[in-house]
Amino acid sequence: MKLKKRFIAGAVCPKCNAQDTLMLYMENSVEKVECVECGHTKSQTDAKVEKSSKSSGNVIGLFKPE
């Protein structure tokens, strides 16, 4: 399966400060941003997962039936 990657116009990398180098893509239902200049990556977790993991430190993973 090929990942569909899109560049974010006007975005600046928080690590190297390069502009227009960030690409956005989905991987295993997780939104990810990667800088093509320095390789910096950031994952955007689902708000429900983040809230759940902050309230309970016992979360190991997330099961999504298909």
Secondary structure as UniProt FT lines:
FT   STRAND          6..7
FT   TURN            9..10
FT   TURN            14..16
FT   STRAND          22..27
FT   TURN            28..29
FT   STRAND          30..35
FT   TURN            36..38
FT   STRAND          41..44
FT   HELIX           47..55
FT   TURN            57..58
//
